[in-house]
């Protein structure tokens, strides 16, 4: 159980370990948004989670059709926005990743002494 800090109550986990593993296995541990392969190395495996395509905050159901394997980066980018379909969500996430990459590449590198 999770502790809800806003209501000071215990709440059920969004997805059980068994349910989450079933979704990850169904999707072959690959992010359904960006394609990150969670099986390729340990670091990628740590980044994998399960995402509600229609967020729970917007009455998204804990139904396998509404759950997908997702890396934490895409999950964060997608946020609680509501999309008509997985394809629409994927298009948004990939466009936003592209914008973030351009911003990151345009930044001035830090001098070695400032790290």
C-alpha atoms as a printed R data frame, in Angstrom:
    type eleno elety resid chain resno       x      y       z
1   ATOM     1    CA   UNK     A     1   0.000  0.000   0.000
2   ATOM     2    CA   UNK     A     2   1.039  3.562  -0.653
3   ATOM     3    CA   UNK     A     3   0.733  6.468   1.752
4   ATOM     4    CA   UNK     A     4  -1.174  9.469   0.351
5   ATOM     5    CA   UNK     A     5   0.418 12.618   1.795
6   ATOM     6    CA   UNK     A     6  -2.535 14.834   0.921
7   ATOM     7    CA   UNK     A     7  -5.126 12.765   2.803
8   ATOM     8    CA   UNK     A     8  -2.796 10.958   5.247
9   ATOM     9    CA   UNK     A     9  -4.319  7.613   4.305
10  ATOM    10    CA   UNK     A    10  -3.124  4.353   2.812
11  ATOM    11    CA   UNK     A    11  -4.178  3.791  -0.786
12  ATOM    12    CA   UNK     A    12  -3.946  0.753  -3.012
13  ATOM    13    CA   UNK     A    13  -1.020  0.610  -5.427
14  ATOM    14    CA   UNK     A    14  -2.076  1.573  -8.958
15  ATOM    15    CA   UNK     A    15  -0.817 -1.729 -10.378
16  ATOM    16    CA   UNK     A    16   0.303 -4.797  -8.454
17  ATOM    17    CA   UNK     A    17   3.727 -6.297  -9.082
18  ATOM    18    CA   UNK     A    18   2.102 -9.271 -10.804
19  ATOM    19    CA   UNK     A    19  -0.022 -7.016 -13.051
20  ATOM    20    CA   UNK     A    20   2.940 -4.780 -13.871
21  ATOM    21    CA   UNK     A    21   5.176 -7.695 -14.801
22  ATOM    22    CA   UNK     A    22   2.420 -9.110 -17.029
23  ATOM    23    CA   UNK     A    23   2.204 -5.775 -18.906
24  ATOM    24    CA   UNK     A    24   5.999 -5.503 -19.230
25  ATOM    25    CA   UNK     A    25   6.196 -9.086 -20.517
26  ATOM    26    CA   UNK     A    26   3.309 -8.519 -22.947
27  ATOM    27    CA   UNK     A    27   5.147 -5.478 -24.368
28  ATOM    28    CA   UNK     A    28   8.513 -7.317 -24.253
29  ATOM    29    CA   UNK     A    29   9.967 -4.739 -21.825
30  ATOM    30    CA   UNK     A    30   9.933 -2.115 -24.608
31  ATOM    31    CA   UNK     A    31   8.625  1.432 -24.083
32  ATOM    32    CA   UNK     A    32   5.502  1.787 -26.216
33  ATOM    33    CA   UNK     A    33   6.252  5.491 -26.735
34  ATOM    34    CA   UNK     A    34   9.959  5.745 -27.636
35  ATOM    35    CA   UNK     A    35  10.909  2.092 -28.127
36  ATOM    36    CA   UNK     A    36  13.548  1.940 -25.363
37  ATOM    37    CA   UNK     A    37  14.487 -1.724 -24.933
38  ATOM    38    CA   UNK     A    38  14.364 -2.646 -21.243
39  ATOM    39    CA   UNK     A    39  16.022 -5.984 -22.016
40  ATOM    40    CA   UNK     A    40  19.140 -4.509 -23.629
41  ATOM    41    CA   UNK     A    41  20.946 -3.560 -20.408
42  ATOM    42    CA   UNK     A    42  20.502 -3.089 -16.677
43  ATOM    43    CA   UNK     A    43  20.190  0.728 -16.865
44  ATOM    44    CA   UNK     A    44  17.304  0.473 -19.338
45  ATOM    45    CA   UNK     A    45  15.633 -2.199 -17.207
46  ATOM    46    CA   UNK     A    46  15.687  0.180 -14.222
47  ATOM    47    CA   UNK     A    47  13.968  2.857 -16.318
48  ATOM    48    CA   UNK     A    48  10.938  0.720 -17.188
49  ATOM    49    CA   UNK     A    49   7.513  1.149 -15.609
50  ATOM    50    CA   UNK     A    50   3.849  0.725 -16.486
51  ATOM    51    CA   UNK     A    51   1.807  3.685 -17.720
52  ATOM    52    CA   UNK     A    52  -1.921  4.345 -17.815
53  ATOM    53    CA   UNK     A    53  -2.613  5.619 -21.370
54  ATOM    54    CA   UNK     A    54  -5.687  7.375 -19.998
55  ATOM    55    CA   UNK     A    55  -4.373  8.548 -16.607
56  ATOM    56    CA   UNK     A    56  -5.977  7.433 -13.361
57  ATOM    57    CA   UNK     A    57  -6.382 11.135 -12.563
58  ATOM    58    CA   UNK     A    58  -8.871 11.239 -15.449
59  ATOM    59    CA   UNK     A    59 -10.706  8.032 -14.543
60  ATOM    60    CA   UNK     A    60  -8.388  5.754 -16.546
61  ATOM    61    CA   UNK     A    61  -9.140  2.119 -15.805
62  ATOM    62    CA   UNK     A    62  -6.707 -0.524 -14.586
63  ATOM    63    CA   UNK     A    63  -7.432 -2.560 -17.705
64  ATOM    64    CA   UNK     A    64  -4.643 -4.186 -19.774
65  ATOM    65    CA   UNK     A    65  -5.934 -2.265 -22.815
66  ATOM    66    CA   UNK     A    66  -5.188  0.996 -20.943
67  ATOM    67    CA   UNK     A    67  -1.775 -0.097 -19.584
68  ATOM    68    CA   UNK     A    68   1.511 -0.052 -21.498
69  ATOM    69    CA   UNK     A    69   5.188 -0.604 -20.816
70  ATOM    70    CA   UNK     A    70   6.833  2.790 -20.598
71  ATOM    71    CA   UNK     A    71  10.212  4.251 -19.695
72  ATOM    72    CA   UNK     A    72  10.121  6.767 -16.863
73  ATOM    73    CA   UNK     A    73  11.247  9.588 -19.169
74  ATOM    74    CA   UNK     A    74   8.273  9.129 -21.514
75  ATOM    75    CA   UNK     A    75   5.964  8.651 -18.537
76  ATOM    76    CA   UNK     A    76   7.114 12.007 -17.140
77  ATOM    77    CA   UNK     A    77   6.775 13.772 -20.500
78  ATOM    78    CA   UNK     A    78   3.283 12.349 -21.071
79  ATOM    79    CA   UNK     A    79   2.170 13.379 -17.609
80  ATOM    80    CA   UNK     A    80  -1.552 13.470 -16.841
81  ATOM    81    CA   UNK     A    81  -2.620 14.718 -20.254
82  ATOM    82    CA   UNK     A    82  -5.513 12.879 -21.903
83  ATOM    83    CA   UNK     A    83  -5.203 11.578 -25.462
84  ATOM    84    CA   UNK     A    84  -7.719  9.948 -27.781
85  ATOM    85    CA   UNK     A    85  -5.406  6.998 -28.402
86  ATOM    86    CA   UNK     A    86  -2.007  5.488 -27.703
87  ATOM    87    CA   UNK     A    87  -0.869  6.743 -31.130
88  ATOM    88    CA   UNK     A    88  -1.818 10.325 -30.236
89  ATOM    89    CA   UNK     A    89   0.037 10.047 -26.913
90  ATOM    90    CA   UNK     A    90   3.068  8.566 -28.665
91  ATOM    91    CA   UNK     A    91   3.094 11.407 -31.226
92  ATOM    92    CA   UNK     A    92   3.026 13.996 -28.415
93  ATOM    93    CA   UNK     A    93   5.778 12.276 -26.413
94  ATOM    94    CA   UNK     A    94   8.069 11.874 -29.422
95  ATOM    95    CA   UNK     A    95   7.561 15.503 -30.513
96  ATOM    96    CA   UNK     A    96   8.295 16.731 -26.984
97  ATOM    97    CA   UNK     A    97  11.394 14.520 -26.748
98  ATOM    98    CA   UNK     A    98  12.602 16.112 -29.998
99  ATOM    99    CA   UNK     A    99  12.071 19.615 -28.596
100 ATOM   100    CA   UNK     A   100  13.891 18.737 -25.378
101 ATOM   101    CA   UNK     A   101  16.801 17.221 -27.322
102 ATOM   102    CA   UNK     A   102  17.203 20.384 -29.419
103 ATOM   103    CA   UNK     A   103  17.207 22.521 -26.267
104 ATOM   104    CA   UNK     A   104  19.770 20.249 -24.621
105 ATOM   105    CA   UNK     A   105  22.029 20.239 -27.692
106 ATOM   106    CA   UNK     A   106  21.890 24.063 -27.933
107 ATOM   107    CA   UNK     A   107  23.005 24.642 -24.343
108 ATOM   108    CA   UNK     A   108  26.493 25.888 -23.638
109 ATOM   109    CA   UNK     A   109  28.682 23.139 -22.202
110 ATOM   110    CA   UNK     A   110  29.900 23.627 -18.628
111 ATOM   111    CA   UNK     A   111  33.632 24.160 -18.176
112 ATOM   112    CA   UNK     A   112  35.277 21.078 -16.645
113 ATOM   113    CA   UNK     A   113  36.109 22.953 -13.436
114 ATOM   114    CA   UNK     A   114  32.401 23.712 -12.810
115 ATOM   115    CA   UNK     A   115  31.212 20.114 -12.572
